[in-house]
């Protein structure tokens, strides 16, 4: 048996409004909109916004360029959170919209309901099991090759 993630439910107080925010922030297409719910497409997975208690979720999205993602967020009126990136000579903490770690680079925003949205640009040298669809030419990698590359 093979299994994969098909739908990620996002419980929130105002599903149509939150779906609009995600669509604008991440350029995700609206697949379905009804009274009290909405579904967005996200490369192989659907995000379904449904009524419930909002906030407290942490959702990560892979992007091909963190700079483009941050630029798009800002042009959409969404300011990324400041991330501590080190100390200055005077001892104060330096901050940036883009953080960098051994596994890649990232930026964070909060949606209107308080969920943490992280956009990441992973370094495949350190994170080789990232979805193969994300890199050009990886769409034809067989399951056997993908499994072997995870170890």
MIDOSE-1310 file (N, C-alpha, C; in nm, 2 decimals, decimal comma, always signed):
residues 151
xxxx	+0,08/-0,12/+0,00/+0,00/+0,00/+0,00/+0,09/+0,12/+0,00; +0,05/+0,22/-0,08/+0,11/+0,35/-0,07/+0,01/+0,45/-0,02; +0,07/+0,54/+0,07/-0,02/+0,64/+0,13/+0,05/+0,78/+0,11; -0,03/+0,88/+0,10/+0,02/+1,02/+0,09/-0,08/+1,11/+0,15
xxxx	-0,04/+1,23/+0,17/-0,12/+1,33/+0,23/-0,21/+1,39/+0,12; -0,34/+1,39/+0,14/-0,43/+1,45/+0,03/-0,49/+1,58/+0,08; -0,53/+1,59/+0,20/-0,59/+1,71/+0,25/-0,54/+1,74/+0,39; -0,51/+1,87/+0,41/-0,47/+1,92/+0,54/-0,58/+2,01/+0,59
xxxx	-0,66/+1,97/+0,69/-0,76/+2,06/+0,74/-0,70/+2,17/+0,83; -0,75/+2,29/+0,80/-0,71/+2,41/+0,88/-0,83/+2,46/+0,95; -0,84/+2,44/+1,08/-0,96/+2,48/+1,16/-0,94/+2,63/+1,19; -1,05/+2,71/+1,17/-1,04/+2,85/+1,19/-1,18/+2,91/+1,21
xxxx	-1,18/+3,03/+1,27/-1,31/+3,10/+1,30/-1,37/+3,15/+1,17; -1,30/+3,19/+1,07/-1,35/+3,24/+0,95/-1,29/+3,18/+0,83; -1,33/+3,06/+0,79/-1,26/+2,99/+0,68/-1,25/+3,06/+0,55; -1,35/+3,13/+0,49/-1,33/+3,20/+0,37/-1,22/+3,31/+0,38
xxxx	-1,22/+3,39/+0,49/-1,13/+3,50/+0,51/-0,98/+3,44/+0,52; -0,97/+3,33/+0,60/-0,83/+3,28/+0,61/-0,78/+3,21/+0,48; -0,87/+3,15/+0,41/-0,84/+3,10/+0,28/-0,79/+3,21/+0,18; -0,86/+3,32/+0,19/-0,82/+3,44/+0,11/-0,68/+3,49/+0,14
xxxx	-0,65/+3,49/+0,27/-0,51/+3,53/+0,32/-0,41/+3,43/+0,27; -0,43/+3,30/+0,28/-0,33/+3,20/+0,23/-0,32/+3,21/+0,08; -0,43/+3,23/+0,01/-0,42/+3,24/-0,14/-0,34/+3,36/-0,18; -0,36/+3,47/-0,11/-0,29/+3,60/-0,14/-0,14/+3,58/-0,10
xxxx	-0,11/+3,53/+0,02/+0,02/+3,52/+0,07/+0,11/+3,42/-0,01; +0,05/+3,31/-0,05/+0,13/+3,20/-0,11/+0,09/+3,17/-0,25; +0,01/+3,26/-0,31/-0,04/+3,24/-0,45/-0,09/+3,10/-0,47; -0,18/+3,06/-0,38/-0,24/+2,92/-0,39/-0,38/+2,94/-0,46
xxxx	-0,41/+2,85/-0,56/-0,54/+2,87/-0,62/-0,66/+2,82/-0,54; -0,77/+2,89/-0,55/-0,89/+2,85/-0,48/-0,95/+2,74/-0,56; -0,97/+2,62/-0,51/-1,03/+2,50/-0,58/-1,18/+2,50/-0,56; -1,22/+2,54/-0,43/-1,36/+2,53/-0,40/-1,39/+2,63/-0,29
xxxx	-1,51/+2,69/-0,30/-1,55/+2,79/-0,20/-1,70/+2,77/-0,18; -1,73/+2,75/-0,05/-1,87/+2,73/-0,02/-1,90/+2,82/+0,10; -2,03/+2,81/+0,15/-2,06/+2,88/+0,27/-1,99/+2,82/+0,39; -1,90/+2,90/+0,44/-1,83/+2,85/+0,57/-1,71/+2,76/+0,55
xxxx	-1,67/+2,74/+0,42/-1,55/+2,66/+0,40/-1,48/+2,70/+0,27; -1,36/+2,66/+0,25/-1,29/+2,68/+0,12/-1,18/+2,58/+0,11; -1,14/+2,55/-0,01/-1,03/+2,46/-0,04/-0,93/+2,52/-0,13; -0,80/+2,52/-0,10/-0,70/+2,57/-0,18/-0,61/+2,46/-0,23
xxxx	-0,55/+2,47/-0,35/-0,46/+2,37/-0,40/-0,31/+2,41/-0,36; -0,24/+2,31/-0,33/-0,10/+2,33/-0,29/-0,01/+2,21/-0,33; +0,02/+2,20/-0,46/+0,11/+2,10/-0,52/+0,09/+1,96/-0,46; -0,01/+1,89/-0,50/-0,04/+1,75/-0,45/-0,12/+1,74/-0,32
xxxx	-0,15/+1,85/-0,26/-0,22/+1,85/-0,13/-0,33/+1,96/-0,14; -0,44/+1,94/-0,08/-0,54/+2,04/-0,06/-0,54/+2,09/+0,08; -0,55/+2,22/+0,09/-0,57/+2,28/+0,23/-0,72/+2,31/+0,24; -0,79/+2,25/+0,33/-0,93/+2,27/+0,35/-0,95/+2,36/+0,48
xxxx	-1,01/+2,47/+0,46/-1,04/+2,57/+0,57/-1,18/+2,54/+0,61; -1,19/+2,50/+0,74/-1,32/+2,45/+0,80/-1,34/+2,52/+0,93; -1,47/+2,54/+0,97/-1,49/+2,60/+1,10/-1,44/+2,53/+1,22; -1,39/+2,60/+1,31/-1,33/+2,54/+1,43/-1,25/+2,65/+1,51
xxxx	-1,19/+2,60/+1,62/-1,10/+2,69/+1,69/-0,98/+2,72/+1,62; -0,95/+2,85/+1,59/-0,83/+2,89/+1,51/-0,71/+2,91/+1,60; -0,60/+2,92/+1,53/-0,47/+2,95/+1,59/-0,40/+2,83/+1,64; -0,27/+2,84/+1,67/-0,19/+2,73/+1,72/-0,14/+2,63/+1,62
xxxx	-0,16/+2,65/+1,50/-0,11/+2,56/+1,40/+0,02/+2,61/+1,34; +0,11/+2,53/+1,30/+0,24/+2,56/+1,24/+0,25/+2,49/+1,11; +0,24/+2,56/+1,00/+0,24/+2,50/+0,87/+0,36/+2,55/+0,79; +0,43/+2,46/+0,73/+0,55/+2,50/+0,65/+0,52/+2,47/+0,50
xxxx	+0,58/+2,57/+0,42/+0,56/+2,56/+0,28/+0,70/+2,57/+0,22; +0,73/+2,49/+0,12/+0,86/+2,49/+0,05/+0,84/+2,59/-0,07; +0,94/+2,67/-0,09/+0,95/+2,77/-0,20/+1,08/+2,75/-0,27; +1,08/+2,79/-0,40/+1,21/+2,77/-0,47/+1,30/+2,89/-0,45
xxxx	+1,25/+3,00/-0,40/+1,33/+3,12/-0,38/+1,28/+3,20/-0,26; +1,35/+3,20/-0,15/+1,31/+3,26/-0,03/+1,30/+3,42/-0,05; +1,39/+3,47/-0,13/+1,39/+3,61/-0,16/+1,26/+3,65/-0,23; +1,22/+3,57/-0,33/+1,10/+3,60/-0,41/+0,98/+3,59/-0,32
xxxx	+0,98/+3,49/-0,23/+0,87/+3,47/-0,14/+0,85/+3,59/-0,04; +0,96/+3,63/+0,01/+0,95/+3,75/+0,10/+0,91/+3,87/+0,03; +0,96/+3,89/-0,09/+0,92/+4,01/-0,17/+0,77/+4,00/-0,20; +0,72/+3,88/-0,24/+0,58/+3,87/-0,27/+0,50/+3,90/-0,14
xxxx	+0,54/+3,84/-0,03/+0,46/+3,87/+0,10/+0,45/+4,02/+0,12; +0,57/+4,09/+0,11/+0,57/+4,23/+0,14/+0,48/+4,31/+0,04; +0,49/+4,27/-0,09/+0,41/+4,34/-0,19/+0,26/+4,31/-0,17; +0,23/+4,20/-0,10/+0,09/+4,17/-0,07/+0,04/+4,23/+0,07
xxxx	+0,13/+4,31/+0,13/+0,10/+4,38/+0,25/+0,12/+4,29/+0,37; +0,19/+4,18/+0,36/+0,22/+4,09/+0,47/+0,37/+4,10/+0,51; +0,39/+4,15/+0,63/+0,53/+4,17/+0,67/+0,58/+4,04/+0,75; +0,69/+3,98/+0,70/+0,75/+3,87/+0,78/+0,79/+3,91/+0,92
xxxx	+0,79/+3,81/+1,01/+0,84/+3,84/+1,14/+0,99/+3,85/+1,14; +1,04/+3,93/+1,23/+1,19/+3,94/+1,25/+1,24/+3,82/+1,31; +1,35/+3,77/+1,26/+1,42/+3,65/+1,31/+1,56/+3,69/+1,36; +1,59/+3,65/+1,48/+1,72/+3,68/+1,53/+1,83/+3,60/+1,45
xxxx	+1,93/+3,68/+1,40/+2,03/+3,62/+1,31/+2,17/+3,63/+1,37; +2,19/+3,69/+1,48/+2,32/+3,70/+1,54/+2,34/+3,82/+1,63; +2,46/+3,84/+1,68/+2,49/+3,95/+1,76/+2,58/+4,05/+1,69; +2,55/+4,18/+1,71/+2,63/+4,29/+1,65/+2,75/+4,31/+1,75
xxxx	+2,84/+4,39/+1,70/+2,96/+4,42/+1,78/+2,92/+4,49/+1,91; +2,81/+4,56/+1,91/+2,77/+4,64/+2,03/+2,69/+4,55/+2,13; +2,67/+4,42/+2,09/+2,60/+4,33/+2,18/+2,45/+4,32/+2,15; +2,40/+4,41/+2,07/+2,26/+4,40/+2,03/+2,23/+4,29/+1,93
xxxx	+2,11/+4,24/+1,93/+2,07/+4,13/+1,84/+2,03/+4,18/+1,70; +2,10/+4,12/+1,60/+2,07/+4,15/+1,46/+1,95/+4,07/+1,42; +1,86/+4,13/+1,35/+1,74/+4,06/+1,30/+1,72/+4,08/+1,15; +1,65/+3,99/+1,09/+1,62/+3,99/+0,95/+1,49/+3,92/+0,92
xxxx	+1,43/+3,94/+0,80/+1,31/+3,87/+0,76/+1,35/+3,73/+0,72; +1,47/+3,70/+0,68/+1,51/+3,57/+0,64/+1,62/+3,51/+0,74; +1,58/+3,40/+0,79/+1,67/+3,33/+0,88/+1,75/+3,22/+0,80; +1,87/+3,18/+0,85/+1,95/+3,08/+0,78/+2,00/+2,98/+0,88
xxxx	+1,98/+2,85/+0,85/+2,03/+2,74/+0,93/+2,11/+2,65/+0,84; +2,16/+2,54/+0,90/+2,23/+2,44/+0,83/+2,14/+2,37/+0,73; +2,01/+2,37/+0,75/+1,92/+2,29/+0,66/+1,86/+2,38/+0,55; +1,88/+2,52/+0,56/+1,83/+2,60/+0,46/+1,79/+2,74/+0,51
xxxx	+1,71/+2,81/+0,44/+1,67/+2,95/+0,48/+1,52/+2,95/+0,49; +1,47/+3,04/+0,57/+1,32/+3,05/+0,60/+1,28/+3,19/+0,64; +1,15/+3,21/+0,63/+1,08/+3,33/+0,67/+0,95/+3,29/+0,74; +0,90/+3,37/+0,83/+0,78/+3,34/+0,90/+0,68/+3,46/+0,90
xxxx	+0,55/+3,42/+0,89/+0,45/+3,52/+0,91/+0,34/+3,46/+1,00; +0,25/+3,54/+1,05/+0,14/+3,49/+1,13/+0,01/+3,53/+1,04; -0,08/+3,43/+1,03/-0,20/+3,46/+0,96/-0,30/+3,53/+1,06; -0,41/+3,58/+1,01/-0,50/+3,66/+1,09/-0,55/+3,58/+1,22
xxxx	-0,54/+3,45/+1,22/-0,59/+3,38/+1,34/-0,47/+3,33/+1,43; -0,35/+3,37/+1,40/-0,24/+3,35/+1,48/-0,16/+3,22/+1,45; -0,19/+3,15/+1,34/-0,12/+3,04/+1,30/+0,02/+3,08/+1,25; +0,12/+3,00/+1,27/+0,26/+3,03/+1,22/+0,27/+2,97/+1,08
xxxx	+0,31/+3,05/+0,99/+0,33/+3,00/+0,85/+0,48/+3,03/+0,82; +0,55/+2,92/+0,79/+0,69/+2,93/+0,76/+0,71/+2,89/+0,62; +0,78/+2,98/+0,54/+0,82/+2,94/+0,41/+0,97/+2,91/+0,41; +1,00/+2,80/+0,35/+1,14/+2,75/+0,36/+1,20/+2,73/+0,22
xxxx	+1,33/+2,74/+0,21/+1,40/+2,70/+0,09/+1,51/+2,61/+0,15; +1,48/+2,48/+0,14/+1,57/+2,38/+0,20/+1,70/+2,36/+0,11; +1,81/+2,33/+0,18/+1,93/+2,29/+0,12/+1,93/+2,14/+0,10; +1,92/+2,09/-0,02/+1,90/+1,94/-0,04/+2,02/+1,86/+0,00
xxxx	+2,14/+1,93/+0,02/+2,25/+1,86/+0,07/+2,23/+1,81/+0,22; +2,16/+1,90/+0,29/+2,13/+1,87/+0,43/+2,00/+1,80/+0,45; +1,91/+1,82/+0,36/+1,77/+1,78/+0,37/+1,73/+1,70/+0,24; +1,80/+1,59/+0,22/+1,79/+1,52/+0,09/+1,65/+1,45/+0,07
xxxx	+1,57/+1,44/+0,17/+1,44/+1,37/+0,15/+1,33/+1,47/+0,13; +1,36/+1,59/+0,09/+1,26/+1,69/+0,05/+1,18/+1,63/-0,07; +1,06/+1,67/-0,09/+0,98/+1,61/-0,20/+1,05/+1,63/-0,33; +1,06/+1,52/-0,41/+1,14/+1,52/-0,53/+1,07/+1,60/-0,64
xxxx	+0,94/+1,63/-0,63/+0,88/+1,71/-0,73/+0,93/+1,86/-0,73; +1,00/+1,89/-0,62/+1,03/+2,03/-0,61/+1,15/+2,08/-0,69; +1,23/+1,99/-0,73/+1,35/+2,03/-0,81/+1,33/+1,98/-0,96; +1,37/+2,07/-1,05/+1,36/+2,04/-1,19/+1,42/+1,90/-1,23
xxxx	+1,35/+1,82/-1,30/+1,40/+1,69/-1,34/+1,36/+1,58/-1,24; +1,32/+1,62/-1,12/+1,29/+1,52/-1,02/+1,15/+1,45/-1,03; +1,07/+1,51/-1,12/+0,94/+1,46/-1,14/+0,94/+1,31/-1,19; +1,05/+1,27/-1,25/+1,06/+1,14/-1,30/+1,14/+1,04/-1,22
xxxx	+1,18/+1,08/-1,10/+1,25/+1,00/-1,01/+1,16/+0,88/-0,96; +1,21/+0,76/-0,97/+1,13/+0,65/-0,93/+1,12/+0,64/-0,78; +1,02/+0,56/-0,73/+1,01/+0,54/-0,59/+1,13/+0,47/-0,53; +1,19/+0,38/-0,60/+1,31/+0,31/-0,55/+1,43/+0,41/-0,53
xxxx	+1,45/+0,50/-0,63/+1,55/+0,60/-0,62/+1,53/+0,70/-0,50; +1,40/+0,74/-0,49/+1,36/+0,83/-0,38/+1,39/+0,76/-0,24; +1,35/+0,64/-0,23/+1,37/+0,56/-0,10/+1,52/+0,55/-0,08; +1,60/+0,51/-0,18/+1,74/+0,50/-0,16/+1,81/+0,62/-0,12
xxx	+1,76/+0,74/-0,17/+1,83/+0,87/-0,14/+1,79/+0,92/+0,00; +1,71/+0,85/+0,07/+1,67/+0,90/+0,21/+1,77/+0,85/+0,31; +1,86/+0,76/+0,28/+1,95/+0,71/+0,38/+2,09/+0,76/+0,37
